[in-house]
Amino acid sequence: GFALEAPVRAARRCVERLEEQGAEVIICLSHGGTSADGPSEDEELARAVEGIDLIVSGHTHTALEEPILAGETYIVSAGEYGKNLGSITLSWNEAGEKTLTDYRLIPIDGTWESDPEIAVLIEGWKGQVSSGYLAPYGLTYDQRLTRLSFDLPTPEPGVQAGSALGELTADAYLWAAEQLVGLEPETPTVAVTADGVLRAPLYAGELTASMAFDVLSMGVGEDGSAGFPLVSCYLTGKELRAVAEVDASVTPLMPAAQLYMSGMVYTFNPHRMFFNRVTSCWLEEPSFATGLLEREMSRIEDDQLYRVVTGMYSAQMLGTVKEKSLGLLSLEPKDENGVPITDFATRVLRDGNGSEIKEWYALAAYLQSFGDEGVPERYGMPKGDGRKSVDRSWNPIELLRSPNWITLVTLLAAAAVLAAAVLLVRALVLRQGLVDRDQLVVHQGLASVLRPLQSDAPQILAVGPGGDDIGIPLHNGLGEGGVGMAREDQVDPLHLPGQLLVLRLPLPLVGPAVGQRDDKLRPLLLQAVHAALGRLHRVLQREARSGGAVVRVGAHQAENAVGDPAPLQQ
């Protein structure tokens, strides 16, 4: 059996045992990883466990230019895929104090001559792999499969797009299910692979069995040998669309979850609402069956079961989608009878001899089927052949077309929040008499109701010291008939020189009053003006005390403007 133990507890137990055996230097090989964004798992381990001198860190593929010192422990990491050889030298003085003497990352770029002794060891290991692992597949380590006239790089991290390598791999899964396992091709089938399992590129030139293994080298099968096996399950048409939605919506948060498929074509817009980004989804004949241009598409029916072929790791991840998305995406792998799968070990695909079909072997066999003609040119497009189409339009119609319940609920919630904010601001303005910095006074439609002191200028009315009314024309400079304002450099501090002051009144209140003198409506208008100008009154008073100019206008002029100054004086 295999039991997991808490890393800190396990490390402390190992350190104690090694020290009891007389170890002078303790090195930990860890798959915890390091991070540039904050404390990492390996840093936490180093601080929690005394006695570890050095942690050689993996998992995160970090190329540390300088070691991390966490407590008394140095942490190093040389990057990914054998691109660097890490070298570190530590020394201790007589007092037992540790010092970093040297640290380097040495690029492995093909310029180094092979060491004859190491080369002999490598050839011996190749022989062991060929006889002990590859022989049942009829392959050897350096056996030629086919040739490639273009590079097939691994997907660019975090970039949502098609991938020729991903699509080649997905096609290989579907091909292997039919050719190696014997699954009937009449059953509509979709094959799925993920960015996270594509571990190495394929470069132009001769392709060998070991290169195919490098691409899909993860995991261990149910048979205990290296490599994840292929498995099959069934999903409804609605759930197939959810798989496409995982690709569209989860990839920005988890780049390794980006998916590549065979047997299905779909389009999504990454600017649309989460879990509502897929805009079209169809079944299609795989390219190996019909060629690039002749593929036929068919509609996906929501309630119909469709077969899905994928690797064990990806299948297990798909099985967690419903839980991880809190039910927003409903996706539950089933068997051919629609019964939910609880153990994917029962769904492993096997050949006629009962052997597991490994992911890497599906790719190797598919490549081998191309023979001397080489990998078809249809796989030469870097962003794939269009089976995954990413539409990055910002067109509002495209962003809101065919909303699902998630989008509708989100829009309703946003509208409710906006409405609440507007009502809150309105309540604060009415309650406190707050004045907008940019706009303060009378809707121009009120000019015929609140007659301006000057023929063409709307005005503000407010109660001044001693009960007099203060009229301020809404323009800078001196007004006509001796009515004026402060100089431009002494204008009301709420506003910049040259700006109009405008008071907003509710249009339902203003509209029917324009041009009329309604005795019932006038007090409401005056009350609205008075409430909104409370703050202005205080500003004018402060301005007067500080030496600014304030224009006083007699009560009879206010009476001419509003008919009766009593409400203002009150």
PyMOL commands that set and color helices and strands:
alter all, ss='L'
color gray80, all
select helices_A, chain A and resi 7-20+41-48+116-137+164-181+195-197+209-215+237-250+255-257+287-290+312-318+321-324+344-347+359-368+371-373+377-379+396-400+405-432+444-448+465-467+480-482+488-490+507-513+521-532+534-545+555-562+566-569
alter helices_A, ss='H'
color red, helices_A
select strands_A, chain A and resi 27-30+54-57+68-70+73-76+84-92+98-107+144-148+189-194+205-208+230-236+259-262+264-268+278-284+297-298+305-311+388-390+459-463+469-473
alter strands_A, ss='S'
color yellow, strands_A
deselect
rebuild
show_as cartoon
